[in-house]
Amino acid sequence: MEHIKDIIMLEILEGHGSDQDRKYFNSHISECEQCQKRWSEYLQISNNLSELKIDATEIDLFSAIAKQIQGKKEVKRPIYARTFVRVAASVFLSIALGHIIGKVSTHNINQNRNISESNVNFLYALAPSSATGLSEHITVDNALESE
């Protein structure tokens, strides 16, 4: 069995509940001790609040809330100089770090030139027209296979 929700109890207590909610409330409250206990607590709180003598006729909440809403629409946040300084510092740091990392990560040009020259010489030795004749065996074997 599902217990009565607090919002339904409060609506019935204030006299705003629907007919269907009241029927369910009356049938459920007669059987459920937990809901009866909660209902009696709500009744006690309601009685205690009704004994307080508060005159709220002079308080106009609607106009106070409307002023707050209108006031918040008119407030524009200025762009602070601190934001520009932070952005400029971030850009400067990125450029400086990129420059430093680029300098550190580059290789020595002379080492790269020596390596590339040795690679070219190695490939030249395997070329069909080289004086070493290393590729002639490969080309002769391939020519025999194709026949």
N, C-alpha and C positions, 0 to 999 in steps of 0.2 A: 504494500500500500504506500502510495506516495504522499508525503506530508504536505500540508498547506504552505505555500511560499509566503515569505514575510511581506512581500509587496501586496499580495492579495489580502492578507490580514489587515494591513494598514489601510487599504482602500475600503474594506468593509467597515473598519473602525471609524473612518471619516464619512461613511455613508455614500461612497462612490462606486462600490463594486457592482458588477453586472449581475443579472438574475441567475445566470448559470454559475457564476462564482459563489453567490450566496447559497444556492442549493447544495453545491459541492461542499462548501464550508460547513453548513448545518449538518449534513450527513456525516462528514468526516470528524468534526469536533466532538460529536457524541460518542465516538468509538475510540479516539486516539488520545491517550493521556499526555503524550509529549506536546501535542498541539494545544490541548486544553491548558497546560502549564504556560506555554508561550502566550496564548490568548489572554490569560489572566495577568501576565506581566505587562502586556500591551495596554490592557484596561487600566491597570494601576498607574502606569506612566502617563496615560492620557488624563486620568483623574487628577494626578499631581500637577500636571501642566495647566489644566483648566482652573485650578485653584489660584494660580498666580494671576495677579492683577497687573497686566501690562497694557498700556495704552499705546498702540502702534498706529493710530490714525494720522498722526503728524508726520510719520515717516513715509516718504514717497520713494520706494525702492526703484520703481521703473525709471524715473528721471535720473536718479543717481547712477543706475547701470547704463543708461543711454549716454550720459556725460562721459563715463569711463570708456565706453566703446568709441565715441567720437574723438575723445582725447587721444586714444591710442592710434587712430587712423592718421591723425595730423602729425604725429611724431615721426620725423625722418631721422634715421641714424646717419650722422656725418661719417665721411670716410676719413679715418684717422691716418696721420702721418706715420704712425707706428706700423701700420699695415704695409705702406709703401716701402719703408725701411726693411721690413722682413722680406718682402719679395725681392728687393734689390740685393740684399745680402745672400739670399738663396741663389739667385742668378750668378752673382759673382763667385760664390763658392763652387757652383757647378762648373763654371768655365775654368777656374783655377785648378780644380781637381782633375778635370779632363785634360788640361794641358800637362800637368805633372805626370799623370798616368800615361799619357801618350809618349812623353819623353822617356819614361822608365821602360816602357814596353817595346820600344823600337830596338832593332838589332844593329850591330855594327855593319856599315855598308861594305867595308873591305872584306869581312868574313862572308857576307852574302855573295859578293862578286867572285871570290875564290871558289865557293861551292858551286855556283852556277857555271863557271868556266869548266870545272872538272866534270860536271854533268854533261855539258855539251861535248867535251872531248870523249867521254865514255860512249855517248850515243853515236858520235862520229866513227868510232872504232867499229861499231856494229853496222854501219851503213853499207849498202851493197857496193858502193864505189870506193870504199876505203882501201888503203894500201895494206892493211892487216890481213885482209882476205877471210875474216871470221864469218862473214855472212854468206860466202860462196857455197859452203856445204849445205846451208839451210835452203838456199834457193835452188841448188841442184837437186836435193832430195824432194823438194816440193814439185819440181818440174817432172821428175820421174813418176811420182805418185799420180799426177794429173793425166799422164798418158795412159 
